[in-house]
Amino acid sequence: MNRAMMMSAAKNLLTRYGSTKNNIYRCMSTGKLTTVDVNEKSGVAVLTMNRLPVNGLNLELLRDIRNDIDEIEGNKCRGLILTSASSSVFSAGLDIMEMYKPNQDRLKEFWTTLQDTWLALYGSSVPTAAAINGHSPAGGCLLATSCEYRVMLPKFTIGLNETKLGIVAPKWFMATFCNVLPRRVAEMALTQGKMFSSEEALKVGLVDELAQSKEEAIEKCQQFFATFAKTNPFARAMTKQQFRSKDLQQLEDEKAQDLEAFLFFVNQPSVQKGLGIYLDSLKAKTK
Ligand SMILES: CCCC/C=C\CC(=O)SCCNC(=O)CCNC(=O)[C@H](O)C(C)(C)COP(=O)(O)OP(=O)(O)OC[C@H]1O[C@@H](n2cnc3c(N)ncnc32)[C@H](O)[C@@H]1OP(=O)(O)O
């Protein structure tokens, strides 16, 4: 191989594997709206949501996340860290445009994909953590709390604010919240539609640690995964799945009813009106 060929091969490798100070990262898959980078040394995959500006969870982003989780599971990665390409928003939750004046077929597919994404993430056999590097309301909070561990940057907010929008979080959103928070704290926060500051979230246990940067958050997630170094991966995964099986089974059993309830609720004229007003208030903020 001559020098030019060697340079070209190295360049190709760097494009595919991208080098950082300590480790080599392999880009495993790149959906249009997500990227997945696997640390070759640790086997940990970083799944980055990249639908800027706010990672609103629309049908396409949810599909990409779902496919990435399946791929990470299939590749037997040692951990999955969910994070955002934005420096101020982890995810703004469900893209309200999917629910406002919706096309009914797409609305069905949207909700079914959200259900499947949650089943895949909450039930994942791979250890999961969220590096919450920005605001994380509603569906964003659902994704973060579906993971086993959360590290958040200061001065952002997280919570299930649905009641403030005049909508009701489904049972499986609530179950995910209750898996993290004491029941009374969860009930109060859900009914109030409370958004916690990062510091408050740490205090109540909604997040496990704070970090000063995204890199530090990812490092802390990796340290969490390292706590499993002396456990049997199969026994670990089975324990997690058994622990979460009631919540998972409930949605599996009630998927069709959950979809019907969502469609009925979202199509109510009063709900449509409320969503329209909320969207206008969000847009007015930017004017
Ligand atoms: C039965 C139904 C059950 C459903 C269960 C769950 C529901 C949800 O998940 S509903 C979504 C709830 N989400 C929110 O309430 C968050 C709303 N957004 C915000 O509070 C802020 O945008 C946020 C703090 C996340 C970020 O603030 P900024 O960085 O200042 O950004 P902007 O507010 O300027 O937003 C930029 C741009 O994005 C639009 N936007 C924001 N969030 C959403 C959203 N969830 N869906 C659709 N669009 C959203 C916002 O309107 C701006 O648009 P433009 O003005 O056109 O730029």
Ligand as a Chemical Component Dictionary entry (heavy atoms), coordinates in Angstrom:
data_LIG
# 
_chem_comp.id                   LIG 
_chem_comp.type                 NON-POLYMER 
_chem_comp.pdbx_formal_charge   0 
_chem_comp.three_letter_code    LIG 
# 
loop_
_chem_comp_atom.comp_id 
_chem_comp_atom.atom_id 
_chem_comp_atom.alt_atom_id 
_chem_comp_atom.type_symbol 
_chem_comp_atom.charge 
_chem_comp_atom.model_Cartn_x 
_chem_comp_atom.model_Cartn_y 
_chem_comp_atom.model_Cartn_z 
_chem_comp_atom.pdbx_ordinal 
LIG C1  C1  C 0 -53.554 12.164 25.633 1  
LIG C2  C2  C 0 -52.262 12.757 25.236 2  
LIG C3  C3  C 0 -51.147 12.327 26.110 3  
LIG C4  C4  C 0 -49.901 12.981 25.650 4  
LIG C5  C5  C 0 -48.831 12.890 26.544 5  
LIG C6  C6  C 0 -47.715 13.672 26.498 6  
LIG C7  C7  C 0 -47.758 14.957 25.882 7  
LIG C8  C8  C 0 -46.518 15.659 25.469 8  
LIG O1  O1  O 0 -45.382 15.293 25.465 9  
LIG S1  S1  S 0 -47.078 17.116 24.873 10 
LIG C9  C9  C 0 -45.655 18.109 24.703 11 
LIG C10 C10 C 0 -45.464 18.883 25.964 12 
LIG N1  N1  N 0 -44.306 19.705 25.811 13 
LIG C11 C11 C 0 -44.249 20.944 26.309 14 
LIG O2  O2  O 0 -45.164 21.439 26.934 15 
LIG C12 C12 C 0 -42.977 21.694 26.009 16 
LIG C13 C13 C 0 -43.254 22.890 25.177 17 
LIG N2  N2  N 0 -42.014 23.571 24.845 18 
LIG C14 C14 C 0 -41.338 24.330 25.712 19 
LIG O3  O3  O 0 -41.669 24.507 26.841 20 
LIG C15 C15 C 0 -40.113 25.004 25.168 21 
LIG O4  O4  O 0 -40.155 24.948 23.770 22 
LIG C16 C16 C 0 -38.783 24.371 25.658 23 
LIG C17 C17 C 0 -38.574 24.704 27.141 24 
LIG C18 C18 C 0 -38.765 22.866 25.464 25 
LIG C19 C19 C 0 -37.613 24.973 24.840 26 
LIG O5  O5  O 0 -37.648 26.369 24.911 27 
LIG P1  P1  P 0 -36.832 27.241 23.836 28 
LIG O6  O6  O 0 -35.480 26.697 23.683 29 
LIG O7  O7  O 0 -36.997 28.663 24.252 30 
LIG O8  O8  O 0 -37.561 26.945 22.447 31 
LIG P2  P2  P 0 -38.926 27.577 21.912 32 
LIG O9  O9  O 0 -39.968 27.526 22.975 33 
LIG O10 O10 O 0 -38.616 28.896 21.313 34 
LIG O11 O11 O 0 -39.346 26.522 20.801 35 
LIG C20 C20 C 0 -38.736 26.505 19.508 36 
LIG C21 C21 C 0 -39.780 26.090 18.483 37 
LIG O12 O12 O 0 -40.237 24.778 18.802 38 
LIG C22 C22 C 0 -41.672 24.801 18.961 39 
LIG N3  N3  N 0 -42.022 23.785 19.997 40 
LIG C23 C23 C 0 -41.538 23.691 21.237 41 
LIG N4  N4  N 0 -42.030 22.601 21.865 42 
LIG C24 C24 C 0 -42.865 22.003 20.984 43 
LIG C25 C25 C 0 -43.664 20.823 21.043 44 
LIG N5  N5  N 0 -43.719 20.025 22.127 45 
LIG N6  N6  N 0 -44.368 20.490 19.940 46 
LIG C26 C26 C 0 -44.333 21.257 18.826 47 
LIG N7  N7  N 0 -43.586 22.394 18.720 48 
LIG C27 C27 C 0 -42.857 22.753 19.784 49 
LIG C28 C28 C 0 -41.965 26.210 19.399 50 
LIG O13 O13 O 0 -43.298 26.508 19.150 51 
LIG C29 C29 C 0 -41.009 26.985 18.526 52 
LIG O14 O14 O 0 -41.564 27.011 17.220 53 
LIG P3  P3  P 0 -41.353 28.252 16.241 54 
LIG O15 O15 O 0 -41.939 29.452 16.946 55 
LIG O16 O16 O 0 -42.114 27.880 15.014 56 
LIG O17 O17 O 0 -39.878 28.371 16.047 57 
# 
loop_
_chem_comp_bond.comp_id 
_chem_comp_bond.atom_id_1 
_chem_comp_bond.atom_id_2 
_chem_comp_bond.value_order 
_chem_comp_bond.pdbx_ordinal 
LIG C1  C2  SING 1  
LIG C2  C3  SING 2  
LIG C3  C4  SING 3  
LIG C4  C5  SING 4  
LIG C5  C6  DOUB 5  
LIG C6  C7  SING 6  
LIG C7  C8  SING 7  
LIG C8  O1  DOUB 8  
LIG C8  S1  SING 9  
LIG S1  C9  SING 10 
LIG C9  C10 SING 11 
LIG C10 N1  SING 12 
LIG N1  C11 SING 13 
LIG C11 O2  DOUB 14 
LIG C11 C12 SING 15 
LIG C12 C13 SING 16 
LIG C13 N2  SING 17 
LIG N2  C14 SING 18 
LIG C14 O3  DOUB 19 
LIG C14 C15 SING 20 
LIG C15 O4  SING 21 
LIG C15 C16 SING 22 
LIG C16 C17 SING 23 
LIG C16 C18 SING 24 
LIG C16 C19 SING 25 
LIG C19 O5  SING 26 
LIG O5  P1  SING 27 
LIG P1  O6  DOUB 28 
LIG P1  O7  SING 29 
LIG P1  O8  SING 30 
LIG O8  P2  SING 31 
LIG P2  O9  DOUB 32 
LIG P2  O10 SING 33 
LIG P2  O11 SING 34 
LIG O11 C20 SING 35 
LIG C20 C21 SING 36 
LIG C21 O12 SING 37 
LIG C21 C29 SING 38 
LIG O12 C22 SING 39 
LIG C22 N3  SING 40 
LIG C22 C28 SING 41 
LIG N3  C23 SING 42 
LIG N3  C27 SING 43 
LIG C23 N4  DOUB 44 
LIG N4  C24 SING 45 
LIG C24 C25 SING 46 
LIG C24 C27 DOUB 47 
LIG C25 N5  SING 48 
LIG C25 N6  DOUB 49 
LIG N6  C26 SING 50 
LIG C26 N7  DOUB 51 
LIG N7  C27 SING 52 
LIG C28 O13 SING 53 
LIG C28 C29 SING 54 
LIG C29 O14 SING 55 
LIG O14 P3  SING 56 
LIG P3  O15 DOUB 57 
LIG P3  O16 SING 58 
LIG P3  O17 SING 59 
# 
